[in-house]
């Protein structure tokens, strides 16, 4: 039998607070808090670009990992399951376009948010990124405020999608239970 009270609490439709600031596990003593941090993978072969993105995101409460080429990025995605990928297009081994296409083709990874960040700025590049499945596109040089706005927006959108999926699952469970 479905416990409707607990599921109803779980499916709260209240919007998340912008950029929540949970305490790191070391401070709270709870590993569950650390696991709740949004995961951001920075995929860029340029060490200075990675360092800049890490610096911009350092004031936010995100768990961050990096990868330096397309193959490493795909491996990191499978092993770590990020919520968002900041994906450079021109990377060694496998391009960002191809990484994005592979993510969208795999049911296990198609819901991961992708923000392509690149020096390419021609309309055809943007079109190709959209065709590959990117959620958003940010040309270099990167504006810190624009990056943070887009990252928060994509993470919030992903949160709302999960909440909607949970609400739909709740509704289906109620319908199946006949209650």
C-alpha positions as CSV (number, residue, x, y, z in Angstrom):
1,X,0.0,0.0,0.0
2,X,1.2,3.5,-0.8
3,X,1.9,5.8,2.1
4,X,0.2,8.9,0.7
5,X,1.2,11.3,3.5
6,X,5.0,10.7,3.1
7,X,4.8,10.8,-0.7
8,X,2.8,14.0,-0.5
9,X,5.5,15.6,1.6
10,X,8.1,14.3,-0.9
11,X,6.4,15.8,-3.8
12,X,6.2,19.4,-2.5
13,X,5.9,21.7,-5.4
14,X,7.5,24.6,-3.6
15,X,10.3,26.1,-5.8
16,X,13.8,25.7,-4.5
17,X,15.6,28.6,-2.9
18,X,17.9,30.2,-5.4
19,X,21.4,28.8,-5.0
20,X,20.9,26.9,-1.7
21,X,23.9,26.9,0.6
22,X,24.1,23.6,2.4
23,X,27.0,23.2,4.8
24,X,29.8,20.8,3.8
25,X,29.7,17.4,5.4
26,X,32.8,18.2,7.5
27,X,30.9,21.0,9.2
28,X,27.6,19.3,9.7
29,X,28.9,15.8,10.3
30,X,26.4,14.5,7.8
31,X,27.5,12.8,4.5
32,X,24.0,13.2,3.2
33,X,24.4,17.0,3.1
34,X,27.5,16.8,1.0
35,X,25.7,14.4,-1.4
36,X,23.0,17.0,-2.0
37,X,25.5,19.5,-3.5
38,X,24.9,20.0,-7.3
39,X,27.7,18.3,-9.3
40,X,29.4,20.3,-12.0
41,X,31.8,18.8,-14.4
42,X,34.2,21.2,-16.2
43,X,35.4,19.6,-19.5
44,X,38.1,21.7,-21.0
45,X,41.6,20.9,-22.3
46,X,42.9,24.4,-21.5
47,X,44.2,24.5,-17.9
48,X,43.7,28.3,-17.7
49,X,40.1,27.9,-18.8
50,X,39.5,25.3,-16.2
51,X,41.1,27.4,-13.5
52,X,39.0,30.4,-14.5
53,X,35.7,28.4,-14.4
54,X,36.7,26.9,-11.0
55,X,37.4,30.4,-9.7
56,X,34.1,31.7,-10.9
57,X,32.2,28.7,-9.4
58,X,34.2,28.8,-6.1
59,X,31.7,31.1,-4.3
60,X,28.9,28.6,-5.1
61,X,28.2,25.4,-3.2
62,X,28.9,23.0,-6.0
63,X,30.9,19.8,-6.1
64,X,33.3,20.3,-9.0
65,X,35.4,17.9,-11.1
66,X,37.3,18.4,-14.2
67,X,38.3,16.5,-17.4
68,X,40.7,17.4,-20.1
69,X,39.5,15.6,-23.2
70,X,36.4,14.0,-24.6
71,X,37.2,10.4,-23.6
72,X,38.0,11.4,-20.0
73,X,34.7,13.5,-20.0
74,X,32.6,10.5,-21.0
75,X,34.3,8.3,-18.4
76,X,33.8,10.9,-15.7
77,X,30.1,11.3,-16.6
78,X,29.5,7.5,-16.3
79,X,31.4,7.2,-13.0
80,X,30.3,10.4,-11.3
81,X,26.9,11.4,-12.8
82,X,27.2,15.2,-12.8
83,X,24.1,17.4,-12.8
84,X,25.7,19.9,-15.2
85,X,28.6,19.8,-17.7
86,X,30.4,22.9,-18.7
87,X,31.6,21.5,-22.0
88,X,34.3,23.0,-24.3
89,X,33.7,22.2,-27.9
90,X,37.3,22.0,-29.2
91,X,38.8,19.1,-27.1
92,X,41.3,16.4,-28.0
93,X,40.2,12.8,-28.7
94,X,36.4,13.5,-28.9
95,X,34.9,16.9,-29.6
96,X,32.4,18.5,-27.3
97,X,29.8,18.2,-30.1
98,X,30.3,14.4,-30.2
99,X,30.3,14.1,-26.4
100,X,27.0,16.0,-26.3
101,X,25.5,13.8,-29.0
102,X,26.5,10.6,-27.1
103,X,25.0,12.0,-23.9
104,X,21.7,12.6,-25.6
105,X,21.7,9.2,-27.3
106,X,22.0,7.4,-24.0
107,X,18.9,7.2,-21.8
108,X,21.1,7.1,-18.7
109,X,22.7,10.4,-19.4
110,X,20.3,12.3,-21.7
111,X,18.9,14.4,-18.8
112,X,22.3,15.8,-17.7
113,X,22.3,19.6,-18.4
114,X,25.0,20.8,-20.9
115,X,26.3,24.3,-21.2
116,X,28.8,24.5,-24.1
117,X,31.5,27.1,-23.6
118,X,33.7,27.9,-26.5
119,X,35.7,30.4,-28.5
120,X,33.6,29.5,-31.6
121,X,31.0,32.2,-32.1
122,X,29.6,31.8,-35.6
123,X,25.9,31.2,-36.0
124,X,26.7,27.9,-37.6
125,X,28.6,26.8,-34.4
126,X,25.6,27.7,-32.2
127,X,23.4,25.7,-34.6
128,X,25.7,22.8,-34.5
129,X,25.8,22.9,-30.7
130,X,22.0,22.9,-30.6
131,X,21.8,20.0,-33.1
132,X,24.2,18.1,-30.8
133,X,21.8,18.6,-27.9
134,X,23.3,21.4,-25.8
135,X,20.9,23.1,-23.3
136,X,22.8,26.5,-23.6
137,X,25.8,28.0,-25.3
138,X,28.2,30.6,-23.9
139,X,30.9,32.1,-26.1
140,X,34.4,33.1,-24.7
141,X,35.5,35.4,-23.2
142,X,33.2,34.3,-20.3
143,X,31.4,36.9,-18.2
144,X,31.3,35.7,-14.6
145,X,27.8,37.0,-14.0
146,X,26.5,35.4,-17.2
147,X,28.1,32.1,-16.4
148,X,26.7,32.0,-12.8
149,X,23.2,33.0,-14.1
150,X,23.2,30.3,-16.7
151,X,24.6,27.6,-14.3
152,X,21.9,28.4,-11.7
153,X,19.2,28.5,-14.3
154,X,20.2,25.1,-15.7
155,X,20.5,23.5,-12.3
156,X,17.1,25.0,-11.2
157,X,15.5,23.7,-14.4
158,X,17.0,20.2,-13.7
159,X,15.6,20.4,-10.1
160,X,12.1,21.3,-11.4
161,X,12.2,18.4,-13.9
162,X,13.0,16.0,-11.1
163,X,10.2,17.4,-9.0
164,X,7.8,17.1,-11.8
165,X,8.9,13.5,-12.4
166,X,8.4,12.7,-8.7
167,X,4.9,14.3,-8.8
168,X,3.9,12.3,-11.9
169,X,5.2,9.1,-10.2
170,X,3.1,10.0,-7.1
171,X,0.0,10.6,-9.3
172,X,0.5,7.3,-11.1
173,X,1.0,5.4,-7.7
174,X,-2.3,7.0,-6.4
175,X,-4.2,6.0,-9.6
176,X,-2.9,2.4,-9.4
177,X,-3.8,2.2,-5.7
178,X,-7.3,3.3,-6.5
179,X,-7.2,5.9,-3.7
